[in-house]
Amino acid sequence: MTAIAMAEQERRQMVTVLFLDIVGFTALVDDLDCAEVRALQRDYFSIVSEVVRSGGGVVEKYVGDAVMAVFGIDEDGFGPQAAASAVRVGLSVQERLRGQLLAGRFAVRTRAGLATGDVIVDTAAARDFGQAMISGSVVNTAARLQAYAPHDTVVVDSTTREVTDELIAYQELPPVRVSGKPYPLDLWRALQPLRARQLVGAN
């Protein structure tokens, strides 16, 4: 690896990855004209990217109906607050989509998975649609958890829950066996952000 390539890569701790997709997308678009599929994707991606950016995240890629976003890649913006922002974004996207017709006719449901951990950041690609801007097992974990999320829910791994436990209310779900993992993963459903007065009352 060249010195330039190494200089453009930095290790970051406590980066949170969010995967979000539309439930039943393949069946939904199977009989649609490609122009209708594009209109649906355009409205969906527009809403998701707007919420992601307002929550301090960066959209890494769109794949079909899936969105991958990253939170906490800035040197001063990582940690529990970034992880909590990622969870809030997942919940906010689902709230925005609830009851809304995309492309004027399609009501969609989504599911989201989040994981938090150490990554290598390609600083030159750390921007919207910076493909492969981060590398680490946390990316695969978030994608796998998203696939196990119940419809219209946001689920997180144990690390995300631990670092945001005072900021987000959670419900424990049964552990899941994920392809490629030698042990079941603990799974938590995000319910809602905790307000300051809720935190004070809990003490």
C-alpha positions in Angstrom: 0.0 0.0 0.0 1.4 3.4 -0.9 2.0 6.2 1.6 -0.7 8.3 0.0 -3.3 5.5 0.2 -2.4 4.9 3.9 -2.7 8.6 4.6 -6.2 8.6 3.2 -7.3 5.9 5.6 -8.0 6.4 9.3 -9.3 4.2 12.1 -12.5 5.4 13.8 -14.1 3.9 16.9 -17.8 3.9 17.6 -19.0 4.4 14.1 -22.7 3.4 13.5 -23.9 1.9 10.2 -27.6 2.0 9.3 -29.2 -0.2 6.7 -32.8 0.5 5.6 -34.9 -1.2 3.0 -38.5 -1.5 1.7 -40.3 -4.7 2.9 -41.5 -6.8 -0.1 -39.8 -4.5 -2.7 -39.2 -7.3 -5.2 -42.9 -8.4 -5.2 -44.0 -4.8 -5.2 -42.2 -3.8 -8.4 -42.3 -7.1 -10.2 -45.2 -6.0 -12.5 -44.4 -2.3 -12.7 -43.0 -0.4 -15.6 -39.4 0.7 -15.1 -40.5 4.3 -15.1 -42.9 3.6 -12.2 -40.1 1.8 -10.3 -37.8 4.8 -10.8 -40.5 7.2 -9.5 -41.0 5.1 -6.4 -37.2 4.9 -5.8 -36.8 8.6 -6.4 -39.4 9.6 -3.8 -38.1 7.0 -1.3 -34.5 7.9 -1.6 -35.3 11.6 -1.4 -37.1 11.1 2.0 -34.4 8.8 3.4 -31.5 11.0 2.4 -33.1 14.1 3.7 -33.7 12.6 7.1 -30.2 11.0 7.2 -28.5 14.3 6.5 -30.6 16.2 9.0 -29.5 13.7 11.6 -25.8 14.2 10.8 -25.3 11.0 8.8 -23.8 10.4 5.4 -25.4 8.3 2.7 -22.9 5.8 1.4 -24.9 4.0 -1.2 -28.3 3.1 -2.7 -28.7 -0.5 -3.8 -32.1 -1.4 -5.3 -34.4 -0.4 -2.4 -31.7 -0.4 0.3 -29.9 2.6 1.7 -26.7 2.4 3.7 -25.8 5.4 5.9 -22.9 6.1 8.2 -22.9 8.1 11.4 -19.9 9.2 13.4 -17.1 9.3 10.8 -16.1 12.8 11.8 -13.3 13.0 14.3 -15.4 15.1 16.7 -18.8 13.5 16.0 -18.4 9.8 16.9 -19.7 8.0 19.9 -23.1 7.7 21.8 -24.6 10.8 20.3 -23.8 9.7 16.7 -25.2 6.3 17.5 -28.4 7.8 19.0 -28.7 10.0 16.0 -28.6 7.0 13.7 -31.4 5.3 15.7 -33.5 8.4 15.7 -33.0 8.7 11.9 -34.3 5.1 11.4 -37.4 5.9 13.5 -37.9 9.2 11.8 -37.8 7.7 8.3 -40.4 5.2 9.3 -42.6 8.0 10.8 -42.2 10.1 7.6 -43.2 7.2 5.4 -46.2 6.1 7.5 -49.3 6.9 5.5 -47.4 8.6 2.7 -47.9 7.5 -0.9 -44.7 7.4 -2.9 -44.9 8.3 -6.6 -48.5 9.2 -5.8 -49.8 5.6 -5.2 -47.4 3.3 -3.3 -47.6 2.9 0.5 -44.4 1.2 1.7 -43.2 -0.4 4.9 -39.5 -0.5 5.9 -37.2 -2.2 8.3 -33.8 -1.0 9.6 -30.8 -2.5 11.2 -27.9 -0.8 13.0 -24.6 -1.8 14.3 -21.8 0.1 16.0 -18.1 -0.6 16.0 -14.6 0.2 14.8 -14.0 0.9 11.1 -11.4 2.1 8.7 -12.5 5.3 7.0 -11.4 6.3 3.5 -11.2 10.0 4.2 -11.1 10.9 0.5 -14.5 9.1 0.0 -16.2 10.4 3.3 -19.0 12.2 1.6 -22.5 11.4 0.3 -22.3 8.4 -2.1 -18.6 7.8 -1.3 -18.7 4.1 -2.2 -16.7 1.9 0.2 -16.0 4.9 2.5 -15.8 2.5 5.5 -14.6 -1.0 6.0 -15.2 -3.3 8.9 -17.4 -6.2 10.1 -19.9 -3.7 11.5 -21.1 -3.1 7.9 -22.0 -6.8 7.4 -23.6 -7.0 10.9 -25.9 -4.0 10.2 -26.9 -5.5 6.9 -27.7 -8.9 8.5 -29.7 -7.4 11.3 -31.8 -5.4 8.9 -32.8 -8.6 7.2 -34.1 -9.9 10.6 -35.9 -6.8 11.6 -39.7 -7.1 11.9 -41.6 -4.9 9.5 -41.8 -1.2 10.5 -39.1 -1.6 13.2 -35.6 -0.4 13.8 -33.3 -3.1 15.4 -29.8 -2.6 16.8 -26.9 -4.8 18.0 -25.8 -5.0 21.6 -23.0 -2.4 21.2 -25.5 0.2 19.8 -27.9 -0.4 22.6 -25.1 -0.2 25.3 -23.9 3.2 24.1 -27.3 4.7 23.6 -29.2 3.1 26.5 -29.6 6.4 28.3 -30.8 8.1 25.1 -33.1 5.6 23.5 -35.8 3.2 24.9 -35.4 -0.4 23.8 -37.3 -3.7 23.8 -35.2 -6.9 23.9 -35.9 -9.4 21.2 -34.9 -13.0 20.9 -31.3 -13.5 19.7 -30.9 -14.4 16.0 -28.5 -16.7 14.2 -26.9 -14.7 11.4 -25.1 -16.3 8.4 -21.4 -16.1 8.9 -21.5 -15.5 12.7 -20.5 -18.4 15.0 -22.9 -17.4 17.7 -26.4 -15.8 18.0 -26.5 -12.0 18.0 -28.5 -10.2 20.7 -31.2 -8.0 19.1 -32.9 -4.9 20.5 -35.8 -3.0 19.0 -35.7 0.8 19.3 -38.9 2.2 20.6 -38.4 5.9 21.1 -35.9 8.6 22.1 -35.8 9.3 25.8 -36.5 12.9 26.8 -34.5 14.8 29.4 -37.4 14.6 31.9 -37.7 10.8 31.4 -34.0 10.5 32.3 -34.4 12.6 35.4 -37.4 10.6 36.5 -35.5 7.3 36.0 -32.8 8.4 38.5 
